[in-house]
Amino acid sequence: MMIPIVKPYIPPKEKLFPELENILYSGYIAEGEKVYEFEKLFGAYVNNPFSLSLNSGTAALHIALIMAGVKPGDEVISTVLTAEPTNVAIKLVGGKVVWADVDPSTGLLDPVSVRSKITDKTKAIILVHYAGMVADLNEFTKISEEFNIPIIEDAAHALGAKYKGQNIGGVSEYTIFSLQAIKHMTTVDGGFLCLKSQEAFDRARKLRWFGLDKTRPRLENDITEAGYKYHMNNVNATIGIVQMQYIEQIVGSYIENGKYFDKALKNIPGIELLKYYDDTSPSYWLYTMKVDNRDAFIKHMAAHNISASELHLRNDRHSLFKESATELPAFNEFYKKMVHIPCGWWLSAEDREMIVSAINSGW
Ligand SMILES: Cc1ncc(COP(=O)(O)O)c(C=O)c1O
């Protein structure tokens, strides 16, 4: 059996099934009390009371871009190193994707490159905390203030990652999380948009449900802005509420494994470990590093029943983004060597040791 690179954590049957049965037969499976209870628990975890649940991380990105005021023709600075939804969402609002280059020691957006891409048309900067590593928030917060451009943190991979000792989710104007099937925590599908004020929260809440204000009776409503059908329902929220009992343990095991690899893989010829920025600590959704002869490395690991891969296609390869084509020399160098190995809750102590000794044996 191959050790997979991602795997959903589902709570024990005896904890989850009675709760699911209750809600399924309760007569109220739409958005209701379970959703609001889950939002409180999740909001406490990410230290942000303005945390709005949605049915996906993509929905959260879409609403964030609308709220940032991105209109057709406006520019959004982003990275090619991400899953496609980050950048597809920009196209949903008619924005132009502007690629900035990465810091070769992290693979995350380079503040110097981002600065050089800012124009009068820039309406937002999307920072992807790729694979659970946190972008250089110290620098990006300065850029955001200096140019008055909001930051959207795409933290789909980074639940439980920290900035200045606190779980991320309350730093920038917008932070999005994904609870999709393979993330640190899953509700099968789901997402969160974390905001900075009651006003923003109220607008986002309407945007998630046709533009209707769910806190008022239906017959007293007046839609002023078209919204979507992006809400979470009581069934997914019930899974989320049960997951919250395990979140410290599950996210904690990713982090513990990541720290183990940080130590055990130091000083191995052909491997370069990544740097973590000041005031940040990763939640290691994947363990990411740079290796020489990547293809040989991946084959070598597969021969030891360990999945290793680059996982994502650089997003500028898609025709959808052809108008954004630009040179990204630092990224090119980084991407040639980048590889992920498994780091999640499913690794036993023996698995971790086996992974390290497979790497130590050379490829
Ligand atoms: C970096 C990143 N952003 C956004 C998303 C979108 O999340 P979702 O699948 O919940 O829509 C994903 C995951 O698919 C992702 O990996």
The ligand as an SDF file (V2000), in Angstrom:
LIG
                    3D

 16 16  0  0  0  0  0  0  0  0999 V2000
   -5.1800   26.9380   -2.6770 C   0  0  0  0  0  0  0  0  0  0  0  0
   -6.6390   26.6360   -2.8290 C   0  0  0  0  0  0  0  0  0  0  0  0
   -7.5020   27.6500   -2.8910 N   0  0  0  0  0  0  0  0  0  0  0  0
   -8.8260   27.4480   -2.9970 C   0  0  0  0  0  0  0  0  0  0  0  0
   -9.3550   26.1830   -3.0550 C   0  0  0  0  0  0  0  0  0  0  0  0
  -10.8160   26.0410   -3.2440 C   0  0  0  0  0  0  0  0  0  0  0  0
  -11.4440   25.3770   -2.2180 O   0  0  0  0  0  0  0  0  0  0  0  0
  -12.7660   24.5280   -2.4790 P   0  0  0  0  0  0  0  0  0  0  0  0
  -12.3570   23.2510   -3.1380 O   0  0  0  0  0  0  0  0  0  0  0  0
  -13.3000   24.3380   -1.0950 O   0  0  0  0  0  0  0  0  0  0  0  0
  -13.6680   25.3410   -3.3240 O   0  0  0  0  0  0  0  0  0  0  0  0
   -8.4960   25.0790   -2.9800 C   0  0  0  0  0  0  0  0  0  0  0  0
   -8.9630   23.6840   -2.9680 C   0  0  0  0  0  0  0  0  0  0  0  0
   -9.5590   23.1140   -3.7860 O   0  0  0  0  0  0  0  0  0  0  0  0
   -7.1070   25.3020   -2.8850 C   0  0  0  0  0  0  0  0  0  0  0  0
   -6.2460   24.2780   -2.8430 O   0  0  0  0  0  0  0  0  0  0  0  0
  1  2  1  0
  2  3  1  0
  2 15  2  0
  3  4  2  0
  4  5  1  0
  5  6  1  0
  5 12  2  0
  6  7  1  0
  7  8  1  0
  8  9  2  0
  8 10  1  0
  8 11  1  0
 12 13  1  0
 12 15  1  0
 13 14  2  0
 15 16  1  0
M  END
$$$$
